[in-house]
Every structure is written in structure tokens, then in C-alpha cells.
Amino acid sequence: MRIELIQRAANVLFEVPDDMHEEIIMLITAVSEDRRAQVPDLAAAFGEWCWLVYTVHDDVVEVLDVGCAG
């Protein structure tokens, strides 16, 4: 599974503190490895402090937005 981040999501990813950065990476990894999470429509994944919005096309997880509370 290939991961693509749109520029806005990539910008947020590199502006958050390290622990939140790690949580976002964990969410992206979980989505890319779990077939049940790979739906063709717009979807979201949530961690303790962070979230991401994504969609799946064939073998690509496209991360559209990421964010963190606080």
C-alpha cells in the first residue's frame, strides 16, 4: 500500500510536536495495514490526540487532512 499526503496534510504533519507526529504516523500505518479501514469513500481515523481524513484508491491511501487537539 502506498501513502500519499496532500501538501496541506504534510505541512501540518511537520509542524506538530514529536509525540503528536508519532501518533499521526501510527494512524497512517494502521490505516495502510488494515483492509477493513480501506474504504473507497472519505474516511477518518482517530487517535488519543490526533486524527486524519483519508480516502483509498486502488493501492494508495491518500491522506487529505491531519490535525491534533491542543
Predicted model as a PDB file, atoms N, CA, C, CB and O in Angstrom, pLDDT in the B-factor column:
MODEL        1                                                                  
ATOM      1  N   MET A   1       0.857  -1.170   0.000  1.00 84.00           N  
ATOM      2  CA  MET A   1       0.000   0.000   0.000  1.00 84.00           C  
ATOM      3  C   MET A   1       0.905   1.235   0.000  1.00 84.00           C  
ATOM      4  CB  MET A   1      -0.976  -0.003   1.234  1.00 84.00           C  
ATOM      5  O   MET A   1       1.802   1.352   0.835  1.00 84.00           O  
ATOM      6  N   ARG A   2       0.673   2.123  -0.907  1.00 91.00           N  
ATOM      7  CA  ARG A   2       1.431   3.366  -0.998  1.00 91.00           C  
ATOM      8  C   ARG A   2       0.667   4.477  -0.263  1.00 91.00           C  
ATOM      9  CB  ARG A   2       1.682   3.757  -2.490  1.00 91.00           C  
ATOM     10  O   ARG A   2      -0.564   4.493  -0.269  1.00 91.00           O  
ATOM     11  N   ILE A   3       1.387   5.388   0.360  1.00 92.00           N  
ATOM     12  CA  ILE A   3       0.792   6.504   1.102  1.00 92.00           C  
ATOM     13  C   ILE A   3       1.108   7.799   0.364  1.00 92.00           C  
ATOM     14  CB  ILE A   3       1.324   6.557   2.576  1.00 92.00           C  
ATOM     15  O   ILE A   3       2.251   8.035  -0.026  1.00 92.00           O  
ATOM     16  N   GLU A   4       0.100   8.629   0.177  1.00 93.00           N  
ATOM     17  CA  GLU A   4       0.297   9.956  -0.386  1.00 93.00           C  
ATOM     18  C   GLU A   4      -0.352  10.975   0.537  1.00 93.00           C  
ATOM     19  CB  GLU A   4      -0.288  10.053  -1.824  1.00 93.00           C  
ATOM     20  O   GLU A   4      -1.494  10.795   0.958  1.00 93.00           O  
ATOM     21  N   LEU A   5       0.369  12.040   0.853  1.00 91.00           N  
ATOM     22  CA  LEU A   5      -0.172  13.131   1.655  1.00 91.00           C  
ATOM     23  C   LEU A   5      -0.303  14.351   0.759  1.00 91.00           C  
ATOM     24  CB  LEU A   5       0.732  13.435   2.897  1.00 91.00           C  
ATOM     25  O   LEU A   5       0.632  14.708   0.042  1.00 91.00           O  
ATOM     26  N   ILE A   6      -1.466  14.988   0.801  1.00 91.00           N  
ATOM     27  CA  ILE A   6      -1.554  16.240   0.074  1.00 91.00           C  
ATOM     28  C   ILE A   6      -0.717  17.268   0.839  1.00 91.00           C  
ATOM     29  CB  ILE A   6      -3.051  16.711  -0.090  1.00 91.00           C  
ATOM     30  O   ILE A   6      -0.436  17.079   2.023  1.00 91.00           O  
ATOM     31  N   GLN A   7      -0.327  18.326   0.185  1.00 93.00           N  
ATOM     32  CA  GLN A   7       0.624  19.281   0.762  1.00 93.00           C  
ATOM     33  C   GLN A   7       0.157  19.848   2.099  1.00 93.00           C  
ATOM     34  CB  GLN A   7       0.863  20.415  -0.208  1.00 93.00           C  
ATOM     35  O   GLN A   7       0.954  19.978   3.028  1.00 93.00           O  
ATOM     36  N   ARG A   8      -1.112  20.182   2.204  1.00 90.00           N  
ATOM     37  CA  ARG A   8      -1.638  20.745   3.459  1.00 90.00           C  
ATOM     38  C   ARG A   8      -1.444  19.780   4.618  1.00 90.00           C  
ATOM     39  CB  ARG A   8      -3.128  21.088   3.313  1.00 90.00           C  
ATOM     40  O   ARG A   8      -1.045  20.190   5.708  1.00 90.00           O  
ATOM     41  N   ALA A   9      -1.723  18.494   4.391  1.00 90.00           N  
ATOM     42  CA  ALA A   9      -1.547  17.483   5.438  1.00 90.00           C  
ATOM     43  C   ALA A   9      -0.073  17.326   5.786  1.00 90.00           C  
ATOM     44  CB  ALA A   9      -2.135  16.131   4.992  1.00 90.00           C  
ATOM     45  O   ALA A   9       0.277  17.193   6.958  1.00 90.00           O  
ATOM     46  N   ALA A  10       0.781  17.339   4.787  1.00 89.00           N  
ATOM     47  CA  ALA A  10       2.227  17.218   5.034  1.00 89.00           C  
ATOM     48  C   ALA A  10       2.730  18.405   5.849  1.00 89.00           C  
ATOM     49  CB  ALA A  10       3.004  17.121   3.697  1.00 89.00           C  
ATOM     50  O   ALA A  10       3.558  18.232   6.743  1.00 89.00           O  
ATOM     51  N   ASN A  11       2.245  19.596   5.554  1.00 90.00           N  
ATOM     52  CA  ASN A  11       2.659  20.787   6.304  1.00 90.00           C  
ATOM     53  C   ASN A  11       2.296  20.666   7.775  1.00 90.00           C  
ATOM     54  CB  ASN A  11       2.016  22.044   5.712  1.00 90.00           C  
ATOM     55  O   ASN A  11       3.112  20.975   8.643  1.00 90.00           O  
ATOM     56  N   VAL A  12       1.086  20.220   8.061  1.00 88.00           N  
ATOM     57  CA  VAL A  12       0.654  20.050   9.453  1.00 88.00           C  
ATOM     58  C   VAL A  12       1.492  18.982  10.127  1.00 88.00           C  
ATOM     59  CB  VAL A  12      -0.846  19.681   9.528  1.00 88.00           C  
ATOM     60  O   VAL A  12       1.920  19.152  11.268  1.00 88.00           O  
ATOM     61  N   LEU A  13       1.728  17.889   9.432  1.00 84.00           N  
ATOM     62  CA  LEU A  13       2.482  16.776   9.996  1.00 84.00           C  
ATOM     63  C   LEU A  13       3.845  17.220  10.508  1.00 84.00           C  
ATOM     64  CB  LEU A  13       2.652  15.681   8.961  1.00 84.00           C  
ATOM     65  O   LEU A  13       4.296  16.746  11.551  1.00 84.00           O  
ATOM     66  N   PHE A  14       4.494  18.107   9.802  1.00 84.00           N  
ATOM     67  CA  PHE A  14       5.836  18.525  10.195  1.00 84.00           C  
ATOM     68  C   PHE A  14       5.857  19.745  11.121  1.00 84.00           C  
ATOM     69  CB  PHE A  14       6.640  18.821   8.971  1.00 84.00           C  
ATOM     70  O   PHE A  14       6.929  20.198  11.524  1.00 84.00           O  
ATOM     71  N   GLU A  15       4.683  20.274  11.456  1.00 89.00           N  
ATOM     72  CA  GLU A  15       4.615  21.412  12.370  1.00 89.00           C  
ATOM     73  C   GLU A  15       4.193  21.024  13.780  1.00 89.00           C  
ATOM     74  CB  GLU A  15       3.664  22.437  11.831  1.00 89.00           C  
ATOM     75  O   GLU A  15       4.284  21.842  14.695  1.00 89.00           O  
ATOM     76  N   VAL A  16       3.731  19.790  13.971  1.00 90.00           N  
ATOM     77  CA  VAL A  16       3.255  19.368  15.291  1.00 90.00           C  
ATOM     78  C   VAL A  16       4.422  18.845  16.125  1.00 90.00           C  
ATOM     79  CB  VAL A  16       2.156  18.281  15.157  1.00 90.00           C  
ATOM     80  O   VAL A  16       5.447  18.453  15.567  1.00 90.00           O  
ATOM     81  N   PRO A  17       4.286  18.833  17.451  1.00 90.00           N  
ATOM     82  CA  PRO A  17       5.329  18.284  18.326  1.00 90.00           C  
ATOM     83  C   PRO A  17       5.608  16.812  18.004  1.00 90.00           C  
ATOM     84  CB  PRO A  17       4.919  18.430  19.803  1.00 90.00           C  
ATOM     85  O   PRO A  17       4.766  16.125  17.425  1.00 90.00           O  
ATOM     86  N   ASP A  18       6.784  16.344  18.381  1.00 90.00           N  
ATOM     87  CA  ASP A  18       7.232  14.991  18.042  1.00 90.00           C  
ATOM     88  C   ASP A  18       6.256  13.899  18.471  1.00 90.00           C  
ATOM     89  CB  ASP A  18       8.567  14.733  18.672  1.00 90.00           C  
ATOM     90  O   ASP A  18       6.004  12.969  17.706  1.00 90.00           O  
ATOM     91  N   ASP A  19       5.700  13.997  19.689  1.00 91.00           N  
ATOM     92  CA  ASP A  19       4.804  12.934  20.140  1.00 91.00           C  
ATOM     93  C   ASP A  19       3.525  12.895  19.312  1.00 91.00           C  
ATOM     94  CB  ASP A  19       4.463  13.121  21.615  1.00 91.00           C  
ATOM     95  O   ASP A  19       2.982  11.816  19.074  1.00 91.00           O  
ATOM     96  N   MET A  20       3.040  14.036  18.873  1.00 93.00           N  
ATOM     97  CA  MET A  20       1.854  14.073  18.017  1.00 93.00           C  
ATOM     98  C   MET A  20       2.205  13.618  16.601  1.00 93.00           C  
ATOM     99  CB  MET A  20       1.247  15.495  17.988  1.00 93.00           C  
ATOM    100  O   MET A  20       1.399  12.968  15.934  1.00 93.00           O  
ATOM    101  N   HIS A  21       3.392  13.957  16.154  1.00 91.00           N  
ATOM    102  CA  HIS A  21       3.883  13.488  14.853  1.00 91.00           C  
ATOM    103  C   HIS A  21       3.879  11.959  14.840  1.00 91.00           C  
ATOM    104  CB  HIS A  21       5.320  14.041  14.559  1.00 91.00           C  
ATOM    105  O   HIS A  21       3.430  11.348  13.870  1.00 91.00           O  
ATOM    106  N   GLU A  22       4.373  11.345  15.904  1.00 94.00           N  
ATOM    107  CA  GLU A  22       4.413   9.885  16.002  1.00 94.00           C  
ATOM    108  C   GLU A  22       3.008   9.289  16.002  1.00 94.00           C  
ATOM    109  CB  GLU A  22       5.161   9.458  17.268  1.00 94.00           C  
ATOM    110  O   GLU A  22       2.785   8.234  15.409  1.00 94.00           O  
ATOM    111  N   GLU A  23       2.053   9.957  16.665  1.00 95.00           N  
ATOM    112  CA  GLU A  23       0.685   9.446  16.701  1.00 95.00           C  
ATOM    113  C   GLU A  23       0.062   9.482  15.307  1.00 95.00           C  
ATOM    114  CB  GLU A  23      -0.170  10.261  17.689  1.00 95.00           C  
ATOM    115  O   GLU A  23      -0.635   8.545  14.917  1.00 95.00           O  
ATOM    116  N   ILE A  24       0.305  10.543  14.562  1.00 94.00           N  
ATOM    117  CA  ILE A  24      -0.227  10.640  13.195  1.00 94.00           C  
ATOM    118  C   ILE A  24       0.374   9.548  12.317  1.00 94.00           C  
ATOM    119  CB  ILE A  24       0.066  12.036  12.589  1.00 94.00           C  
ATOM    120  O   ILE A  24      -0.342   8.908  11.546  1.00 94.00           O  
ATOM    121  N   ILE A  25       1.681   9.331  12.427  1.00 94.00           N  
ATOM    122  CA  ILE A  25       2.334   8.268  11.652  1.00 94.00           C  
ATOM    123  C   ILE A  25       1.737   6.910  12.023  1.00 94.00           C  
ATOM    124  CB  ILE A  25       3.870   8.271  11.897  1.00 94.00           C  
ATOM    125  O   ILE A  25       1.530   6.065  11.152  1.00 94.00           O  
ATOM    126  N   MET A  26       1.457   6.697  13.321  1.00 95.00           N  
ATOM    127  CA  MET A  26       0.837   5.457  13.766  1.00 95.00           C  
ATOM    128  C   MET A  26      -0.539   5.266  13.121  1.00 95.00           C  
ATOM    129  CB  MET A  26       0.713   5.445  15.294  1.00 95.00           C  
ATOM    130  O   MET A  26      -0.882   4.160  12.702  1.00 95.00           O  
ATOM    131  N   LEU A  27      -1.323   6.340  13.041  1.00 95.00           N  
ATOM    132  CA  LEU A  27      -2.645   6.260  12.422  1.00 95.00           C  
ATOM    133  C   LEU A  27      -2.530   5.936  10.934  1.00 95.00           C  
ATOM    134  CB  LEU A  27      -3.411   7.578  12.621  1.00 95.00           C  
ATOM    135  O   LEU A  27      -3.275   5.104  10.418  1.00 95.00           O  
ATOM    136  N   ILE A  28      -1.604   6.588  10.249  1.00 94.00           N  
ATOM    137  CA  ILE A  28      -1.409   6.325   8.826  1.00 94.00           C  
ATOM    138  C   ILE A  28      -0.995   4.876   8.608  1.00 94.00           C  
ATOM    139  CB  ILE A  28      -0.353   7.277   8.237  1.00 94.00           C  
ATOM    140  O   ILE A  28      -1.493   4.215   7.697  1.00 94.00           O  
ATOM    141  N   THR A  29      -0.089   4.382   9.439  1.00 94.00           N  
ATOM    142  CA  THR A  29       0.363   3.000   9.333  1.00 94.00           C  
ATOM    143  C   THR A  29      -0.792   2.037   9.569  1.00 94.00           C  
ATOM    144  CB  THR A  29       1.495   2.726  10.330  1.00 94.00           C  
ATOM    145  O   THR A  29      -0.953   1.066   8.830  1.00 94.00           O  
ATOM    146  N   ALA A  30      -1.592   2.298  10.588  1.00 94.00           N  
ATOM    147  CA  ALA A  30      -2.724   1.425  10.905  1.00 94.00           C  
ATOM    148  C   ALA A  30      -3.711   1.363   9.744  1.00 94.00           C  
ATOM    149  CB  ALA A  30      -3.436   1.912  12.173  1.00 94.00           C  
ATOM    150  O   ALA A  30      -4.187   0.284   9.391  1.00 94.00           O  
ATOM    151  N   VAL A  31      -4.013   2.498   9.160  1.00 93.00           N  
ATOM    152  CA  VAL A  31      -4.950   2.542   8.036  1.00 93.00           C  
ATOM    153  C   VAL A  31      -4.380   1.783   6.837  1.00 93.00           C  
ATOM    154  CB  VAL A  31      -5.262   4.006   7.645  1.00 93.00           C  
ATOM    155  O   VAL A  31      -5.110   1.066   6.152  1.00 93.00           O  
ATOM    156  N   SER A  32      -3.094   1.936   6.585  1.00 92.00           N  
ATOM    157  CA  SER A  32      -2.500   1.278   5.413  1.00 92.00           C  
ATOM    158  C   SER A  32      -2.387  -0.233   5.584  1.00 92.00           C  
ATOM    159  CB  SER A  32      -1.126   1.858   5.135  1.00 92.00           C  
ATOM    160  O   SER A  32      -2.284  -0.953   4.591  1.00 92.00           O  
ATOM    161  N   GLU A  33      -2.404  -0.729   6.823  1.00 92.00           N  
ATOM    162  CA  GLU A  33      -2.254  -2.160   7.073  1.00 92.00           C  
ATOM    163  C   GLU A  33      -3.574  -2.884   7.343  1.00 92.00           C  
ATOM    164  CB  GLU A  33      -1.336  -2.365   8.234  1.00 92.00           C  
ATOM    165  O   GLU A  33      -3.608  -4.115   7.318  1.00 92.00           O  
ATOM    166  N   ASP A  34      -4.645  -2.160   7.597  1.00 89.00           N  
ATOM    167  CA  ASP A  34      -5.926  -2.764   7.957  1.00 89.00           C  
ATOM    168  C   ASP A  34      -6.899  -2.672   6.778  1.00 89.00           C  
ATOM    169  CB  ASP A  34      -6.523  -2.073   9.210  1.00 89.00           C  
ATOM    170  O   ASP A  34      -7.410  -1.594   6.475  1.00 89.00           O  
ATOM    171  N   ARG A  35      -7.149  -3.785   6.127  1.00 86.00           N  
ATOM    172  CA  ARG A  35      -8.051  -3.814   4.963  1.00 86.00           C  
ATOM    173  C   ARG A  35      -9.454  -3.286   5.301  1.00 86.00           C  
ATOM    174  CB  ARG A  35      -8.156  -5.244   4.420  1.00 86.00           C  
ATOM    175  O   ARG A  35     -10.111  -2.689   4.448  1.00 86.00           O  
ATOM    176  N   ARG A  36      -9.908  -3.503   6.530  1.00 86.00           N  
ATOM    177  CA  ARG A  36     -11.252  -3.029   6.914  1.00 86.00           C  
ATOM    178  C   ARG A  36     -11.330  -1.510   6.910  1.00 86.00           C  
ATOM    179  CB  ARG A  36     -11.630  -3.561   8.303  1.00 86.00           C  
ATOM    180  O   ARG A  36     -12.411  -0.951   6.728  1.00 86.00           O  
ATOM    181  N   ALA A  37     -10.196  -0.829   7.109  1.00 85.00           N  
ATOM    182  CA  ALA A  37     -10.173   0.631   7.145  1.00 85.00           C  
ATOM    183  C   ALA A  37     -10.019   1.233   5.759  1.00 85.00           C  
ATOM    184  CB  ALA A  37      -9.051   1.114   8.037  1.00 85.00           C  
ATOM    185  O   ALA A  37     -10.097   2.451   5.599  1.00 85.00           O  
ATOM    186  N   GLN A  38      -9.801   0.391   4.755  1.00 84.00           N  
ATOM    187  CA  GLN A  38      -9.541   0.868   3.403  1.00 84.00           C  
ATOM    188  C   GLN A  38     -10.818   0.920   2.579  1.00 84.00           C  
ATOM    189  CB  GLN A  38      -8.514  -0.020   2.716  1.00 84.00           C  
ATOM    190  O   GLN A  38     -11.026   0.107   1.679  1.00 84.00           O  
ATOM    191  N   VAL A  39     -11.654   1.870   2.895  1.00 82.00           N  
ATOM    192  CA  VAL A  39     -12.921   2.046   2.196  1.00 82.00           C  
ATOM    193  C   VAL A  39     -12.740   3.052   1.063  1.00 82.00           C  
ATOM    194  CB  VAL A  39     -14.034   2.512   3.174  1.00 82.00           C  
ATOM    195  O   VAL A  39     -11.897   3.943   1.167  1.00 82.00           O  
ATOM    196  N   PRO A  40     -13.512   2.930  -0.015  1.00 79.00           N  
ATOM    197  CA  PRO A  40     -13.323   3.817  -1.158  1.00 79.00           C  
ATOM    198  C   PRO A  40     -13.867   5.232  -0.948  1.00 79.00           C  
ATOM    199  CB  PRO A  40     -13.973   3.216  -2.357  1.00 79.00           C  
ATOM    200  O   PRO A  40     -13.589   6.128  -1.746  1.00 79.00           O  
ATOM    201  N   ASP A  41     -14.622   5.430   0.097  1.00 86.00           N  
ATOM    202  CA  ASP A  41     -15.187   6.749   0.376  1.00 86.00           C  
ATOM    203  C   ASP A  41     -14.294   7.519   1.339  1.00 86.00           C  
ATOM    204  CB  ASP A  41     -16.606   6.620   0.954  1.00 86.00           C  
ATOM    205  O   ASP A  41     -13.293   6.994   1.828  1.00 86.00           O  
ATOM    206  N   LEU A  42     -14.653   8.734   1.599  1.00 93.00           N  
ATOM    207  CA  LEU A  42     -13.957   9.552   2.581  1.00 93.00           C  
ATOM    208  C   LEU A  42     -14.081   8.894   3.947  1.00 93.00           C  
ATOM    209  CB  LEU A  42     -14.522  10.997   2.608  1.00 93.00           C  
ATOM    210  O   LEU A  42     -15.172   8.485   4.343  1.00 93.00           O  
ATOM    211  N   ALA A  43     -12.971   8.789   4.670  1.00 94.00           N  
ATOM    212  CA  ALA A  43     -12.983   8.141   5.975  1.00 94.00           C  
ATOM    213  C   ALA A  43     -12.080   8.925   6.926  1.00 94.00           C  
ATOM    214  CB  ALA A  43     -12.522   6.657   5.866  1.00 94.00           C  
ATOM    215  O   ALA A  43     -11.326   9.801   6.502  1.00 94.00           O  
ATOM    216  N   ALA A  44     -12.166   8.601   8.209  1.00 95.00           N  
ATOM    217  CA  ALA A  44     -11.342   9.259   9.221  1.00 95.00           C  
ATOM    218  C   ALA A  44     -10.844   8.225  10.215  1.00 95.00           C  
ATOM    219  CB  ALA A  44     -12.134  10.375   9.947  1.00 95.00           C  
ATOM    220  O   ALA A  44     -11.486   7.200  10.448  1.00 95.00           O  
ATOM    221  N   ALA A  45      -9.691   8.513  10.792  1.00 95.00           N  
ATOM    222  CA  ALA A  45      -9.128   7.680  11.848  1.00 95.00           C  
ATOM    223  C   ALA A  45      -8.757   8.607  12.997  1.00 95.00           C  
ATOM    224  CB  ALA A  45      -7.880   6.855  11.342  1.00 95.00           C  
ATOM    225  O   ALA A  45      -8.281   9.720  12.776  1.00 95.00           O  
ATOM    226  N   PHE A  46      -8.975   8.145  14.219  1.00 96.00           N  
ATOM    227  CA  PHE A  46      -8.744   8.970  15.390  1.00 96.00           C  
ATOM    228  C   PHE A  46      -7.821   8.271  16.374  1.00 96.00           C  
ATOM    229  CB  PHE A  46     -10.062   9.321  16.061  1.00 96.00           C  
ATOM    230  O   PHE A  46      -7.958   7.075  16.633  1.00 96.00           O  
ATOM    231  N   GLY A  47      -6.883   9.030  16.917  1.00 95.00           N  
ATOM    232  CA  GLY A  47      -6.016   8.553  17.983  1.00 95.00           C  
ATOM    233  C   GLY A  47      -6.409   9.243  19.265  1.00 95.00           C  
ATOM    234  O   GLY A  47      -7.503   9.797  19.368  1.00 95.00           O  
ATOM    235  N   GLU A  48      -5.529   9.215  20.239  1.00 95.00           N  
ATOM    236  CA  GLU A  48      -5.815   9.858  21.519  1.00 95.00           C  
ATOM    237  C   GLU A  48      -5.901  11.375  21.369  1.00 95.00           C  
ATOM    238  CB  GLU A  48      -4.743   9.493  22.547  1.00 95.00           C  
ATOM    239  O   GLU A  48      -6.797  12.005  21.931  1.00 95.00           O  
ATOM    240  N   TRP A  49      -4.973  11.961  20.613  1.00 95.00           N  
ATOM    241  CA  TRP A  49      -4.932  13.409  20.443  1.00 95.00           C  
ATOM    242  C   TRP A  49      -5.063  13.863  18.992  1.00 95.00           C  
ATOM    243  CB  TRP A  49      -3.659  13.937  21.009  1.00 95.00           C  
ATOM    244  O   TRP A  49      -5.352  15.031  18.728  1.00 95.00           O  
ATOM    245  N   CYS A  50      -4.855  12.952  18.061  1.00 95.00           N  
ATOM    246  CA  CYS A  50      -4.778  13.347  16.659  1.00 95.00           C  
ATOM    247  C   CYS A  50      -5.795  12.600  15.800  1.00 95.00           C  
ATOM    248  CB  CYS A  50      -3.376  13.105  16.127  1.00 95.00           C  
ATOM    249  O   CYS A  50      -6.399  11.622  16.239  1.00 95.00           O  
ATOM    250  N   TRP A  51      -5.972  13.076  14.571  1.00 95.00           N  
ATOM    251  CA  TRP A  51      -6.906  12.466  13.638  1.00 95.00           C  
ATOM    252  C   TRP A  51      -6.375  12.664  12.221  1.00 95.00           C  
ATOM    253  CB  TRP A  51      -8.334  13.072  13.794  1.00 95.00           C  
ATOM    254  O   TRP A  51      -5.504  13.497  11.968  1.00 95.00           O  
ATOM    255  N   LEU A  52      -6.922  11.880  11.321  1.00 94.00           N  
ATOM    256  CA  LEU A  52      -6.620  12.096   9.912  1.00 94.00           C  
ATOM    257  C   LEU A  52      -7.839  11.754   9.082  1.00 94.00           C  
ATOM    258  CB  LEU A  52      -5.403  11.257   9.466  1.00 94.00           C  
ATOM    259  O   LEU A  52      -8.650  10.907   9.456  1.00 94.00           O  
ATOM    260  N   VAL A  53      -7.953  12.429   7.948  1.00 96.00           N  
ATOM    261  CA  VAL A  53      -9.011  12.186   6.974  1.00 96.00           C  
ATOM    262  C   VAL A  53      -8.322  11.632   5.743  1.00 96.00           C  
ATOM    263  CB  VAL A  53      -9.844  13.496   6.647  1.00 96.00           C  
ATOM    264  O   VAL A  53      -7.309  12.169   5.297  1.00 96.00           O  
ATOM    265  N   TYR A  54      -8.866  10.564   5.195  1.00 95.00           N  
ATOM    266  CA  TYR A  54      -8.214   9.896   4.079  1.00 95.00           C  
ATOM    267  C   TYR A  54      -9.230   9.249   3.154  1.00 95.00           C  
ATOM    268  CB  TYR A  54      -7.233   8.853   4.587  1.00 95.00           C  
ATOM    269  O   TYR A  54     -10.413   9.144   3.480  1.00 95.00           O  
ATOM    270  N   THR A  55      -8.756   8.822   2.009  1.00 94.00           N  
ATOM    271  CA  THR A  55      -9.522   8.019   1.077  1.00 94.00           C  
ATOM    272  C   THR A  55      -8.561   7.004   0.464  1.00 94.00           C  
ATOM    273  CB  THR A  55     -10.212   8.907  -0.023  1.00 94.00           C  
ATOM    274  O   THR A  55      -7.346   7.203   0.469  1.00 94.00           O  
ATOM    275  N   VAL A  56      -9.109   5.931  -0.055  1.00 92.00           N  
ATOM    276  CA  VAL A  56      -8.281   4.881  -0.646  1.00 92.00           C  
ATOM    277  C   VAL A  56      -8.662   4.716  -2.111  1.00 92.00           C  
ATOM    278  CB  VAL A  56      -8.443   3.535   0.124  1.00 92.00           C  
ATOM    279  O   VAL A  56      -9.841   4.615  -2.450  1.00 92.00           O  
ATOM    280  N   HIS A  57      -7.653   4.690  -2.974  1.00 89.00           N  
ATOM    281  CA  HIS A  57      -7.825   4.450  -4.406  1.00 89.00           C  
ATOM    282  C   HIS A  57      -6.879   3.330  -4.800  1.00 89.00           C  
ATOM    283  CB  HIS A  57      -7.554   5.747  -5.251  1.00 89.00           C  
ATOM    284  O   HIS A  57      -5.662   3.504  -4.747  1.00 89.00           O  
ATOM    285  N   ASP A  58      -7.417   2.188  -5.192  1.00 86.00           N  
ATOM    286  CA  ASP A  58      -6.609   1.024  -5.574  1.00 86.00           C  
ATOM    287  C   ASP A  58      -5.615   0.690  -4.462  1.00 86.00           C  
ATOM    288  CB  ASP A  58      -5.860   1.287  -6.910  1.00 86.00           C  
ATOM    289  O   ASP A  58      -6.035   0.262  -3.387  1.00 86.00           O  
ATOM    290  N   ASP A  59      -4.324   0.870  -4.682  1.00 88.00           N  
ATOM    291  CA  ASP A  59      -3.318   0.544  -3.668  1.00 88.00           C  
ATOM    292  C   ASP A  59      -2.702   1.794  -3.042  1.00 88.00           C  
ATOM    293  CB  ASP A  59      -2.224  -0.314  -4.280  1.00 88.00           C  
ATOM    294  O   ASP A  59      -1.563   1.758  -2.575  1.00 88.00           O  
ATOM    295  N   VAL A  60      -3.456   2.904  -3.032  1.00 92.00           N  
ATOM    296  CA  VAL A  60      -2.956   4.179  -2.495  1.00 92.00           C  
ATOM    297  C   VAL A  60      -3.880   4.688  -1.396  1.00 92.00           C  
ATOM    298  CB  VAL A  60      -2.831   5.237  -3.618  1.00 92.00           C  
ATOM    299  O   VAL A  60      -5.088   4.808  -1.598  1.00 92.00           O  
ATOM    300  N   VAL A  61      -3.311   4.986  -0.237  1.00 93.00           N  
ATOM    301  CA  VAL A  61      -4.031   5.693   0.815  1.00 93.00           C  
ATOM    302  C   VAL A  61      -3.666   7.157   0.646  1.00 93.00           C  
ATOM    303  CB  VAL A  61      -3.672   5.151   2.268  1.00 93.00           C  
ATOM    304  O   VAL A  61      -2.502   7.529   0.792  1.00 93.00           O  
ATOM    305  N   GLU A  62      -4.654   7.992   0.338  1.00 94.00           N  
ATOM    306  CA  GLU A  62      -4.429   9.413   0.156  1.00 94.00           C  
ATOM    307  C   GLU A  62      -4.879  10.155   1.414  1.00 94.00           C  
ATOM    308  CB  GLU A  62      -5.179   9.935  -1.097  1.00 94.00           C  
ATOM    309  O   GLU A  62      -6.069  10.214   1.722  1.00 94.00           O  
ATOM    310  N   VAL A  63      -3.911  10.718   2.133  1.00 95.00           N  
ATOM    311  CA  VAL A  63      -4.208  11.454   3.359  1.00 95.00           C  
ATOM    312  C   VAL A  63      -4.545  12.886   2.959  1.00 95.00           C  
ATOM    313  CB  VAL A  63      -2.999  11.407   4.376  1.00 95.00           C  
ATOM    314  O   VAL A  63      -3.711  13.600   2.401  1.00 95.00           O  
ATOM    315  N   LEU A  64      -5.765  13.292   3.248  1.00 94.00           N  
ATOM    316  CA  LEU A  64      -6.254  14.598   2.831  1.00 94.00           C  
ATOM    317  C   LEU A  64      -6.061  15.675   3.882  1.00 94.00           C  
ATOM    318  CB  LEU A  64      -7.697  14.505   2.480  1.00 94.00           C  
ATOM    319  O   LEU A  64      -5.858  16.845   3.558  1.00 94.00           O  
ATOM    320  N   ASP A  65      -6.127  15.269   5.150  1.00 94.00           N  
ATOM    321  CA  ASP A  65      -6.006  16.252   6.226  1.00 94.00           C  
ATOM    322  C   ASP A  65      -5.575  15.539   7.498  1.00 94.00           C  
ATOM    323  CB  ASP A  65      -7.346  17.014   6.446  1.00 94.00           C  
ATOM    324  O   ASP A  65      -5.932  14.382   7.715  1.00 94.00           O  
ATOM    325  N   VAL A  66      -4.823  16.212   8.324  1.00 94.00           N  
ATOM    326  CA  VAL A  66      -4.432  15.708   9.639  1.00 94.00           C  
ATOM    327  C   VAL A  66      -4.556  16.842  10.633  1.00 94.00           C  
ATOM    328  CB  VAL A  66      -2.981  15.131   9.626  1.00 94.00           C  
ATOM    329  O   VAL A  66      -4.509  18.014  10.261  1.00 94.00           O  
ATOM    330  N   GLY A  67      -4.712  16.494  11.892  1.00 93.00           N  
ATOM    331  CA  GLY A  67      -4.775  17.523  12.918  1.00 93.00           C  
ATOM    332  C   GLY A  67      -4.619  16.931  14.298  1.00 93.00           C  
ATOM    333  O   GLY A  67      -4.691  15.716  14.480  1.00 93.00           O  
ATOM    334  N   CYS A  68      -4.408  17.791  15.256  1.00 93.00           N  
ATOM    335  CA  CYS A  68      -4.254  17.379  16.648  1.00 93.00           C  
ATOM    336  C   CYS A  68      -4.935  18.391  17.552  1.00 93.00           C  
ATOM    337  CB  CYS A  68      -2.761  17.232  17.023  1.00 93.00           C  
ATOM    338  O   CYS A  68      -4.990  19.582  17.246  1.00 93.00           O  
ATOM    339  N   ALA A  69      -5.447  17.904  18.661  1.00 90.00           N  
ATOM    340  CA  ALA A  69      -6.041  18.770  19.664  1.00 90.00           C  
ATOM    341  C   ALA A  69      -4.938  19.376  20.504  1.00 90.00           C  
ATOM    342  CB  ALA A  69      -7.044  18.000  20.546  1.00 90.00           C  
ATOM    343  O   ALA A  69      -3.957  18.714  20.841  1.00 90.00           O  
ATOM    344  N   GLY A  70      -5.110  20.618  20.830  1.00 70.00           N  
ATOM    345  CA  GLY A  70      -4.162  21.244  21.741  1.00 70.00           C  
ATOM    346  C   GLY A  70      -3.090  21.929  21.118  1.00 70.00           C  
ATOM    347  O   GLY A  70      -2.236  22.491  21.803  1.00 70.00           O  
TER     348      GLY A  70                                                      
ENDMDL                                                                          
END                                                                             
